[in-house]
């Protein structure tokens, strides 16, 4: 699987091509599920989320949206150490 930082380095065309490959993989996973060969049904959900991530990053890139890295979380309030 790919991480967000790896996916952000790709162009929108490459991201859409990756999403198309993943859609083909979903088709194969569904056929395995129907024949009873699929070991982990969680792969379907992971692949669907990765498709959505690719398409979202492609759209962000086309629109020129730049996201900042998440800040590190500070100490939690209400917890005593």
C-alpha positions, 0 to 999 in steps of 0.5 A: 500500500502507499502512504499519503506522502508517497501519493502526494508526489504523484501527478493527478494523471498518475493518481487517476491511473493508480485508482483505475488499477485499484478498481480492477483489484476491487473487481478481482477481490469481489470475484474471489469473495463470490467464489469463496477464495478470499481470505480477508474481506478487510482488503476490500475496504482498504482498497476502497479507501485507497481509491478514495484517497487517490482521487481526493489527492488528484482533485486537490492537486488539480484545484491547487489545494495544499494541505499542511502536515498535522501538528504533533499532539500536545499533552492531553487536558485533564490527565495528571502525570 
